[in-house]
Structure formats: C-alpha cells, structure tokens
Amino acid sequence: MMKNLWLFIACMLLPALFSFRLPPFYLVNKVYTELETRQLKEGKYMTVKGEICYEANGNMVSHYFYPKDYVLLSNSKGEVKLYEPSTNTVVLTQNNAFSSQTSEFYYFFAGKLADMGLNEIGYVQEKVYPEKDLMVSLWKLKKPDAKRQVQKIKLVHQRQSPVYMHYEDGKGAIVRKVYYYGYTQLQDVAFPATSTEIIFSGKDSTVTKTNFRNFRLNEQATSQYFNYKIPYNAKIQRL
C-alpha cells in the first residue's frame, strides 16, 4: 500500500516569456489549502484527500488522511520524506523532480506563471504566437539531450494565466497533458483551484484530477503541520 501511494504522490508532484507584471514573491508567505485528488488508471479509481502547508522558503508539508494517514515533507532542494504514522516509518529520497519548486504553489506564488519554471529545468522558448484569445509558447531543451524523455513542451496562456501544457518525446508523441482551470483570486495571485493531468504510456493513460479548496493565506494559514517534525525514533527506509 505504501509503495502504491508513493507512486501516486510522485505523479502528483512531477511536473512540468512574456512581459507580464507579476506580483512580488513576498506577498504570500504561507498557504494552507485542502485537496482531493482522484486518479483513474486501468479502469480503477484511487481517491486521496489531504491538506497542504506551503511556505515561501520552499518548505511544503502535505498531510494525506484518506485512504490512510501519511505526511509528505519536501523542500526546494528536492529532499523528500514520506512518513507513515501507523508504522512509524519514514521513506527518504532526494530528487529534483520532487522539489517543492516543481509544485503549482511555487510557480504561481513565486511569480513563475509566465514560463511555469521551464527555464529553471533546462528549457528555452523556441516560438511564441497568438491563437484567438490565447498565447501559445513552444519550448525546447537548452542543450540537446537524447536521453531526456521530454524534448519539447507547449504552454498556453489565457489572460496571462496558464490553462494548458503538454510534453512531447523525441518522436513528437505527447506523453503528458495538464489542464489548469477553476481559477480563484488569492490576494494578487490568480490560482487554479482545479487541474487535470493525463499521462500517456503506450496505449494506456493515467488521469488525475486535483481540487483545492478552503485556502488560507499568511497569518490566517495555521495548521499543526507547518514545521512538522517526524519522530526521532521513526524507522528509516531509503529509495
């Protein structure tokens, strides 16, 4: 069960220029929100419910309480700890793909919505053009690397907000799509309360829909999971 949930959470964390005027990073220092994610894979649904505690310093704690109780801690360095209270076990790993800076919270609250962090992960804009009320930008690797699964990315904005992204492999096949919608205004930041991700693998696909609600910001963002500490006597596993 823990392995399956770890893979599910990993999919949620994985991701993904215009002269927009973006809000300063410091306007939102803390974010609290509840989430519900439903994933459809091979005809079966998996639902996860939880809460997110995000801080501008890059620390993020995700507490999942359904179907089981787990606490996921991540930071900007890609250090990840997945703690299971029922067994007092913590899984440790480090991977930039799991960094809190690959999360929607970082992209939007750090003012990265113009490129969704693509510059930071090794992509450069190749082309940009309007399409009705949309602005489309195409991205490629800064340095050619045939080993990278994702070679090109398409990013679409509507009224300065990202609404769609897709990722292509070396053969031009789309391996991942992400839709952003249900925008809600959080101070000066328009944030997508709902996103749908589709990951393609051969003829199969995995569809994940995530809904955020009950946002609280800055002083109102309170939870026991901010600055959460894993018990010192937790049993350690490493990936």
N, C-alpha and C positions, 0 to 999 in steps of 0.2 A: 504493500500500500504506500509506504513512504517513497519507494522508487518511482511509482506512478505519479504521485503528487509532485515529486521533484521535477520530473519531466514536464508535467503540466505547467508548473510555475516557471520553468525555464522558457517555455514557449511564450508565456505572458511577458517575460522580461526582454526577450530578444526584439530587437528591432527588426527597425531601420538604415543668384541672390538679388533680392530686390531692396530698394531703398525705403523699407518700411521704418516707421518710427516706433521703436519697441519700448516697453516700459522698463525702467531700471530694475535690475535683479533684486535689489534690497526691498522693493515694495512689499513682497510676500516672503517672509522669513520661515513661516511654518504653515503646513497644510495638513488638515485632517479630513478624511473622507471615508465613507463606507463603500464597499464594492460587492457586486455579484457578477460572477463570470460563468457562462455556460459554454461548454465545448462539445462539439459533435465530431466524433471520429468513428469510422467504420460502423455507422448506424447506431452508435451508443452515445448517450449524453452524460456528461460529468458536470456537476454544478459545484462551484466553490464560492463561499461567502466569507467576507472578512472586512478589515479596516486597514487604512494606510496612514502612516505618520511620516511625513516628508519634511525635511529641513533644508534650508538654502545651503548649508555647508556640505550637502551631499549625503548625509545620513538618512536612510529610509528604513522604516520598520513596517513590515506587512504581517498583520496578525490574521491568520485564517482560522475561523472557528467552526466551519462546516465544509466537508463532512467530518473532519477531525480537527483537533487543535494543533496548530503549527505556528511558529514565529520565524519569519524570514528577515534577517538583517543584512543590508547591503550598503556600500558606500561608493564614493566616486572613484576609488582605486580598483573596484571590481572584487573586493573581498566580500564573500558571501558566507553567512552562517544560517543553516536551517535547523531549528530546534524543535524537537517533539517532546512536550512536557510529560506525556503519559509514560514515556520510556526514559526520560531524562537523557536523551541522546541528541548530539549536535553533529551535523554534517558540515564540513568545512571545504571550501574550494575558492579558487581565485581565477577569474576570467573577465576580461574587459567587456565581454558580451553581457555579463551580469551586473555591470556597474550601474549605480543609480543614475548615471548620466546617459543611460540609454532608455530612460523612462520618460513617459509623456510629461511628468511633473517637471523634470529638468528642462525639456525642450520648451515648454510653454512659460514656466515661471522664470527661467533664466534668459528669456528673450531669444530663443533659438528657433522660433517657428518659421523664419524665412528659409532656412535650409534643413531644419529638423536634425541638426547635428551632423549632417553628411560630411561637411568639411573636416570635422574632427575625427571621423573614422576612415578618412582616406579617399574621399570622392571630390570631384571638381565639376562645376557646372559646364555642360557642353553646349546647351542651347536653351533659349527661353522664348516663348511665344504666347500670344493671347489666343483664346478659343472661346468665343462668345463672352460670357461673364467670368470666365476662368483664366488663370495664368498658369501655364504649364512650363515646367523646367525639367530638362533631361540631364542626368549626371552619369559620369563615368569615373573609373579609378584614376587617381592622380598618377600612379605608377602601374603599368601593366603587370598583372599577376594572374597567370592562367589557373593557379591553384585556388583562387578565390571563387566561391560558388556564385556570389552576386557580382556581376560585371557592370551592369547598368541599372539605374533607378529612375523612375518617373515620379515627379512630385507635382501635385496640383493644388493650387490655392483658389479660394473664392472669397472675395472681400478681405484679402490679406490673411485668411485663416486656412490652414491645411485641411483638405477634405478627402484626399486620396493619395496613396503611394503604391507603386508596385516595383518589384525587384526581378531582374532578368538574369538568367545564367548566360554562359558563353555562347549558347546556341540561340539565344533570343527568346527562350521559353520563360514565361512568368512563373516564378517559384513562390511568390508571396504577394498578397494584396492586403492593404489596410485602408479602411474607410473611417473617417472621423466625422461625427455629426452630433446633434443634440447639444449645441454649444450653449454654455451658460456663462454669464459675466461674473467674474470674481475679481473685485476691485477693477483694475485697469486691464485685466487679462481675460480674454475670451477663451474658455477651456472646453474641450469636447467631453461632455458627460457620457457619451456612448462611443464605442469603437467596435468595429468588426474586422477580424483578421482571418484571412484564408491562406493556409499553407498547402502547397501542392507537392505531392510526392508520387511521381508516376501517374497512374490513373486515379489515385486516391487523393483526398484532401481532408484537412482538418479545419473546421470553422469554429472560431472563438469569438463570442460577443461579451463585452465587458461594459457594465453600467456602474457609474459612480453617482453617489447621492449624499445629501447631508454634509455639504462642505462646511468646514470651519477654518478661518484663517488667523494667523498671527496670535494675538492674545486670546482669542476665542478657541484656538486649536489646542485643546487639552486632552490628554489621554495618558494612562499609566504606561503605554507602550512607547512614548517618547523617552529616549535614553534608556531603553530596556536593557537589562543585564541578564545574560544567560548564567544560570547557576554554576559556580566554580567547580562543582563535582560532577558536571554533565559528562557522560561518556562521549568520546570524540571519534568520529569517522572522517576519513579524508577521501575526496574524489580525485 
